[in-house]
């Protein structure tokens, strides 16, 4: 089976009528791309010319003040899209979009995305709901980063990644987690050590494994449960 014939797992594209989706693939309005972990898709303040619908990849949205001041304000897998500002009338990216987990995605030119939204109200409705969910993520992250302890924030971040990769084995270095949570690597080391000593995770050389999902949820701040509840409402 070629990628053109493959059925995407992306939940936003699933809102399209089957015939419309396959037509976009045949005509090249949508094309499959392989995304490498660490790759940049959009740069904050730069024009968005392509949007990306993750299939099994995971994309993080980073607010960036400088090379040493970053904070992950959103995370999407097959439930979302990178470049949603285009759907809201934006031309430039408000965030830095980076591939957190490598994998496949479907890429669409920004102008074709706008046209698809105009033609297919089902897609427009799904994208609007996703925009709401991302807003909830960003708002709660801002609150969480200011008021909650790092250990609880780390637990939340691991759970969010787990939800999108559907595996307890996570490839996340302390450097990546430090950039995501806006702290130095030493802080991540201390928080991860505490979670490991409690039997909730194990970690070694950039590999983290969740050993106790329920316990990790209890260790997380309430932001994780709240964002998940609002997304499912």
C-alpha positions in Angstrom: 0.0 0.0 0.0 1.4 3.4 -0.9 1.1 6.4 1.4 -1.5 7.9 -1.0 -3.7 4.8 -0.4 -3.1 4.8 3.4 -5.8 6.0 5.7 -4.5 8.8 7.9 -5.0 8.4 11.7 -5.3 12.2 12.2 -8.6 13.0 13.9 -9.0 16.4 12.2 -8.6 14.9 8.7 -11.1 12.2 9.7 -13.8 14.9 9.8 -13.4 15.2 6.0 -15.7 13.1 3.7 -13.7 10.1 2.6 -13.9 11.1 -1.0 -12.6 14.6 -0.3 -9.6 13.3 1.7 -8.6 10.8 -1.0 -9.0 13.5 -3.7 -6.6 15.8 -1.8 -4.1 13.1 -1.5 -4.3 12.2 -5.2 -4.1 15.9 -6.3 -1.2 16.7 -4.0 -3.0 19.1 -1.8 -2.0 16.8 1.0 1.2 14.8 0.9 2.9 12.4 3.3 6.1 13.6 5.0 8.5 11.9 7.4 9.3 14.2 10.4 12.6 13.8 12.3 12.7 14.3 16.1 14.1 17.8 16.8 13.2 19.2 13.5 11.6 22.7 13.3 8.4 23.1 11.4 7.6 26.7 12.2 9.6 29.5 13.7 8.0 32.1 16.0 7.3 35.3 14.1 7.8 33.7 10.7 5.4 33.1 7.9 3.5 29.8 7.9 3.5 28.4 4.4 2.7 24.7 5.4 0.5 23.1 8.0 1.1 19.6 9.4 -1.3 17.0 10.5 0.6 14.4 12.7 -0.2 10.8 12.1 2.2 9.1 14.5 4.5 12.1 15.1 4.2 14.4 18.1 4.7 18.2 17.7 5.5 20.6 20.6 4.7 24.3 20.5 7.3 26.4 22.2 7.1 30.0 23.4 10.7 31.3 22.9 12.1 34.5 24.5 15.7 33.6 23.8 17.8 30.4 23.2 17.8 29.9 27.0 14.3 30.9 27.7 11.6 28.5 26.4 8.4 27.0 27.6 6.3 24.3 26.0 2.7 25.8 25.7 1.1 23.0 23.6 1.6 19.4 22.5 -0.3 17.7 19.7 -0.3 14.2 18.2 -2.9 12.7 15.8 -5.6 14.8 17.4 -4.4 18.1 16.0 -2.5 20.2 13.5 0.6 22.4 13.6 -0.1 25.8 12.0 -3.6 26.4 13.4 -3.0 30.1 13.3 -3.8 29.9 9.6 -7.4 28.8 10.4 -7.7 31.9 12.7 -6.7 34.3 10.0 -3.0 34.5 11.0 -0.1 34.6 8.6 2.8 34.2 11.0 3.4 31.6 13.7 3.0 32.7 17.3 5.1 29.8 18.5 8.1 27.7 17.6 6.8 24.3 16.4 9.3 21.4 16.9 9.0 17.7 16.3 9.0 16.0 19.7 8.6 12.5 18.4 9.6 11.6 14.9 7.1 9.9 12.6 4.7 10.5 9.7 2.5 13.5 9.1 0.4 14.9 6.3 1.5 18.3 5.0 -0.8 20.9 3.3 0.0 24.3 1.9 -1.5 27.1 4.0 -3.6 28.4 1.2 -5.0 24.9 0.5 -5.8 24.6 4.2 -7.9 27.8 4.1 -9.7 26.6 1.0 -10.4 23.2 2.6 -11.9 25.0 5.7 -14.2 27.1 3.4 -15.3 24.0 1.4 -15.8 21.6 4.3 -17.7 22.8 7.3 -17.1 19.5 9.1 -13.3 20.2 9.0 -13.8 23.8 10.0 -15.8 22.8 13.1 -13.3 20.2 14.1 -10.4 22.7 13.7 -12.3 25.3 15.7 -12.7 22.8 18.6 -9.1 21.9 18.4 -8.1 25.6 18.6 -10.2 25.8 21.8 -8.3 22.8 23.2 -4.9 24.4 22.4 -6.0 27.6 24.1 -6.9 25.6 27.2 -3.5 23.9 27.1 -1.6 27.2 26.8 -3.7 28.9 29.5 -3.3 26.1 32.0 0.4 25.8 31.2 1.0 29.4 32.0 -0.8 28.9 35.4 1.0 25.7 36.1 4.5 27.0 35.4 4.0 29.8 37.9 2.2 28.0 40.8 3.1 24.3 40.8 6.2 22.5 41.9 8.5 21.1 39.2 8.0 17.5 40.2 4.2 17.8 39.6 4.8 19.7 36.3 7.2 17.0 35.1 4.6 14.3 35.9 2.1 16.3 33.9 4.4 16.6 30.9 5.2 12.9 30.9 1.5 12.0 31.0 0.7 14.4 28.1 3.4 12.8 26.0 2.2 9.3 27.0 -1.4 10.1 25.9 -0.1 10.9 22.4 2.4 8.1 21.8 0.4 5.3 23.4 3.4 3.7 25.0 5.0 3.8 28.5 8.5 4.1 26.9 9.3 7.7 26.2 12.4 9.0 24.5 12.9 12.3 26.3 16.3 13.7 27.4 16.7 15.9 30.4 17.7 18.7 28.0 14.4 18.4 26.1 12.4 18.3 29.3 14.3 21.3 30.6 13.4 23.3 27.5 9.8 22.2 27.6 9.4 23.2 31.3 11.6 26.3 31.2 14.1 25.0 33.8 17.7 23.9 33.9 18.7 20.3 33.4 19.7 20.0 37.1 16.1 20.7 38.1 14.8 18.0 35.8 17.4 15.6 37.2 16.2 16.2 40.8 12.5 15.9 39.9 13.0 12.8 37.8 15.1 11.2 40.6 12.2 11.9 43.0 9.7 10.3 40.7 12.0 7.3 40.2 12.5 6.8 43.9 8.8 6.7 44.4 8.6 3.9 41.8 6.6 5.9 39.3 9.2 6.0 36.5 12.6 4.7 35.5 15.0 6.7 33.4 18.4 6.1 31.8 20.2 7.8 28.9 17.3 9.7 27.6 14.8 6.9 28.0 12.0 7.3 30.5 9.5 4.5 31.2 6.3 5.0 33.1 6.0 2.3 35.7 2.9 3.4 37.5 0.4 5.4 35.5 -2.1 5.9 38.3 0.6 6.9 40.7 2.1 9.4 38.2 -1.4 10.9 37.8 -1.6 11.3 41.5 1.8 13.0 41.6 0.8 15.3 38.8 -0.8 18.7 39.5 -4.5 19.1 38.8 -3.7 20.8 35.4 -3.3 17.5 33.7 -6.7 16.2 34.7 -8.4 19.6 34.0 -7.0 19.9 30.5 -8.0 16.3 29.7 -11.5 16.8 31.0 -12.1 20.0 29.1 -10.8 18.3 25.9 -13.2 15.4 26.3 -16.2 17.6 27.2 
